[in-house]
Amino acid sequence: MEKKREELLKGSILKLFVKYFIPTLIGSAAVVLYNIVDRFFVGKISEKALAGAGIAFYIVMLIIAFSMFIGVGAGTIISIRLGQGKKGEAKKILGNAVTLFTILGLALYVLLMLNINTVLRYSGANNETLPYAKAYLEIILLAILPLFYSFGLTNVLNAAGAPRVAMFSMLIGAVVNIALDYVAVMIMHTGIEGTAYATLIGNVLSAIFVLWFLIVGKLPFKIDMFGFKLEEESVVTIRFSKMKLDSKIVKDIFSIGMSPFLLQAASSGVGLVTNKIVDTYGGTYGVAVMTIINSYLPIMTMSVYAVSQAVQPIIGFNYGAKNFRRVKKSLMTAINAGIVLSFAFWVIVMLLPKELILFFNEKSTPEALREGVKAIRVYFSLVIISSFGITVPNYFQATGRSKYSVTLNLLRQVVIFLLVVIIFSNIWKLDGVWLAQPFTDLLFFIILLGFLYKEKKFFDKMIENENNRLEYNGKIDEEEKVK
């Protein structure tokens, strides 16, 4: 533990970022990949099945929002407590998180199953797509608890300095899901239910792997293949004696986790509203196009989110230790990495929109194909600056300032985008839906510049004070000062 703490507080920021980012990106890519593969195989069934799965997707996103509510909140506080050297308190936070996952997961399952038809109707399902959406969602809901444990606890693994374990847990789920998708659809011809069962089994195996590591304190089996070795032990472990809910810990978890929860929940809620609008002006083919867009969007958002997750333990540890030089450098590293990744994504979607549409729906009608190509180019036109909308709020969350993070995420998803998509769709119908996203990206970017300027002034003041203190004590020379 002390070795990891020393590394996070004094090691090279760039080397630490790469060390945490690569496994986090691979893990995130695994999640995105099996969502894409799911859609790919569902698209082989029919356009209606693809639209139905797309409608159910927003419910799944809402479930993930609840897992982030607890997971990100607990992970952030654990990172800060470990930075302060309070390992015992970190274990208690983990125990409370597992209890919250269990209670909330069971409650969500019961609530959604009792109201599944109503929920799907409000999500944009029509008479053509409802049977597919319901068949898919009924099975996916069985995966709520495994999803909570696998997806939610990876935030704890990252915060505790075990990103490669988090990566491997996601890879297990992804590989199993992809393999079973192929068997279910291409060999057994089980339809949309088969893809849902593939997702369920993948999540269960990921959850078992993560829980074993956090309960036993080490991996369930030795991993040594293709030059990749994984022999880590857990810094924090789940202990039943630590699982009794503590009101202060629960309050802290909810406070920090509120921002990513609201971002994800708002994204799901706005998606439901958007789906209704798209169904009004574009029908089933319009919803299918929106489903395809939402299949590619996570490639950018999850990769930039992986950047934020990679710097989160570095920022959390150093913020807890009041080492603002390293906090500032970590933030700039995250911003620059986000720009590079989103630019690469922008190049691909601008050059290959037709191919991206046909990948999911090779039987696409000419009308749907034309609309899809136009939609992708317009929707993602300003995706480069949208990376700031992920990196900056997550930075405030990583430093424990949830009020800023919550405010920014609500402003972007609810206040700006929802108003814009309603107004624009009334004026330009379906085209207005595609235009709403780049307009929101631009307006939100301008707002974020103001927050970044304020944060820069804070850093400059704190670093100047630190320079003066070290200079007074004779512990710093001119080359060590941060300008």
Summary of the structure (lengths in Angstrom):
residues: 483
radius of gyration: 22.4
end to end distance: 31.9
largest distance: 75.5
contacts: 1781
relative contact order: 0.12
helix: 85%
strand: 2%
